[in-house]
Amino acid sequence: MTSMAPDSPRARALAAFRAAYGRAPTHLVRAPGRVNLIGEHTDYNDGFVLPMALERAAWIALAPRPDGVVRLAADDLGQQGTFDVAAARSRDARGDARDPHGGWLEYPRGVAWALQDMGHTLTGFDGALASDVPRGAGLSSSAAVELAVAAAFAAASGFAWDPPAIARAMQRVENLWVGVQSGIMDQLIGAAGVAGHALLIDCRDLSLRPVPLPDGVSVVVLDTDTRRTLVGSAYDDRRAACTRAARVLGVPALRDAAAEDLAAAAGRLDPVDLRRARHVIGENARTLEAAQALAAGDVARLGHLMDASHESLRDDYEVSSAALDAIVAAARAAPGCLGARMTGAGFGGCAVALVRHDAVDPFVASATVAYRAASGHDARAYVSTAAAGAGPEALPGADPAMRPARGAIMES
Ligand code: GLA
């Protein structure tokens, strides 16, 4: 995570800062991608999720400016952008959010808008951004960028880091500024992640319970090398089905319904909506059980629940894909696999597998070969421990004991 490898995003952000501004940065911040172990398409139903933050992250090296201007060099894109913090105060300032040529700067501008909208006075900064969260893979690369920019503003402006409030603000960036109807999971795990732990998140009240990942197992993310298409409209469609089902069941959200309620209302529900609701209600129960199993070190049970989650997402929620099904099958047949499922919104992107630690190398070798034979695609595997959430990091040469304070981040 803090590797000094020259191609690490940390090293690239530091080098890009020097190259762009000809001096040393005064702050360094990092915000992680995430993988969800279980609890898929439950967050916008006020339900439960069990994600963890990844070592892969977006980094920004920065130095505050006195004039309310943000200059940001994006190392991955080889581009630099500038905006005025005051001009990003009104949502009407949104101009080119969907402009494929000017689009990336809309994330930082949207973050400036949302933070000011929640009452923060922002100081501008010169910054350089680099990330190794793969884009479009379902590992929350855009939430990582948003949270890194928010952490940069927190460092430059000196406000405390309140993960649920920051996550809500970053969700507003996605929903209102960028125009994507995502839930709260990606932003909250990125803001609040705890090293070595997955977080059981109640997406209704945003309470968090860190659950330690037991020794002896590894989380392996398998990228199908396929990217989602039309995910936005399908995502909106699933959300609408959930809202309709909750209305028929007479509950505020599907979180409030049990399997028996659904069975009793079956005759009144559209058959497709019934299957969508069955997924969400079952997935909430699986997620709570998974957190218990994880806390008890019962990794075999957790693996079975992950398998059941995939089946439900494939058959009832219909958000898997041929590539995701193929990589999940390849993973399950590989040595040491305790369970595997698609992760994130679906339709492409990544699967996640729970693997016995001592079998990780043969697991990856076997799963990628089998997946290639089945699909013709080359999978990439990312083995990651659970990382900490977004926040300040030490600059090179700093005394490690003087690691910057993490503000109001909850660590327990
Ligand atoms: C995307 C969204 C999340 C969540 C997942 C599905 O990642 O951004 O809010 O809804 O899909 O669980």
Residues whose N, C-alpha, C, O or C-beta is under 5 A from the ligand:
A	BS01	GLA	G39 E40 H41 T42 D43 S182 G183 I184 M185 D186 G344 A345
